[in-house]
Amino acid sequence: MSSFWDRPGGHNQYIAALLASLSVFNFGVTIGWSAPAVFAVTEQKYYGFAVSLTQYGWTCAMANLGCGLTMVPAGALANCIGRKLIMLLAVPPYIAGWALTIYPFNMYLLMFSRLLQGLSAGCYIIIAPVYCVEISQLEVKPYIGNFPLIFYFLGILYAYVLGAFNNMRYLNYGCAVTPAVFLLTFVWMPESPVYYMLKNMKMKAIGSLQWLRGKHMDAVREYDDIMGTIETLRNNNTYSCQKLRRLASAKSIIICTIMAAFKNLCGGIAIIMYVTLMLNAADSQIFMDSKVSTIFIGISVLISTLISVHKFDSRRTLMMWSIIMVALNCALQSIYFQLKDTYVHTLQWLPIVSFCCFSFFFGLGVGIYPFVMMRQFFGENIEILSASIVWTLNELFGFCGAVSFPYILHVWNMAVCFWIFTALAFFCLIFIYLLVPNTKKIDDNTEMMDGKRNTVTK
């Protein structure tokens, strides 16, 4: 089997996938912006109007809400007007959202700006992974298919770094430029050849394949191979709903959806969005201030994501260890916040270390499980629709997690918040143990089916 880079003349597919993944990078930037911006917006009144913490929670969560609202329509439109065109059309609203974030006149306009960003990001999250898979050769699909997921966490880290070393003004400007960079680079990339085949545009499909594969590859032969499965792909619009009623498909969607709920509600989205607030409340500045500390947390989740996208003998085992360590670190944070007034000088190192451990083990399993496994659980014919459903529910759960944290903090305290995260992580562990299947067989079956649907020119 070929390695990642030694396919002759096929490097353009990596370039196209990287540039397409910049769209998901934008959403990571949007989510990551919430952490370093919290004090400037709520305490320093950077925008000139008062924003309470609970109002700030609604502002941050609007991005998740907007994202969830557009995923299913975006998945349907991708089959109608093309993957590339949808992604490009989503850029102007995204830029407009950032313009309103830079110059909002009131809190409601600030909330609308985040909603606008989320509406555009919903198109990216659904379509970018589909585009990356469709342009790639079979040997490199497992790598290229995970580019958008990796770029999402890179976007979060980018926002953390900007917020750590710049004031609010330059944080906004640095975040606002990312969709423009995506527009100016991705506009030169080809449309997915699979989309052209679905529309019976043979010459355009061959031209796209020729650019992606290079002159050394036989694009016509690969076109003929892909056309062997085109009737199956065309069943997306006609038979998807009927196939979703099948027990196996429904069970897969339910498993991925419940895992997405636990991912967001056991502290994942709250820590990503409010980690600066949490570190400041912990008085954990023994090495550096809270904004700089967030960089190490972003690096931790990125490293673990890079590790977890590789195949393992049993993702179920990995998931169980991941959620155990997530629960343990949430419990440590709860204990720290209960004891910090007494032992704050001796335990100042604990919050940042525990947050880094949480982020690492979160990204290693529970944080990406619903999305890495989506392609293995779902058949090719219902992938876009089923992925749209799971992603939509994931973002709605993310909205709930982002909104609820400030209210829980207002009513109780930080220790109670982390005890709730601990309890939800424990329930997630029970769910994995009882209902989540061992995915080794799923991996093997997927490889067997991919071999039968081999669309690669060898």
PyMOL commands that set and color helices and strands:
alter all, ss='L'
color gray80, all
select helices_A, chain A and resi 12-32+34-42+53-81+83-89+91-102+107-135+138-144+147-165+168-186+193-198+202-213+219-227+230-244+247-281+290-308+315-343+349-366+369-372+374-377+380-411+414-435+440-452
alter helices_A, ss='H'
color red, helices_A
deselect
rebuild
show_as cartoon
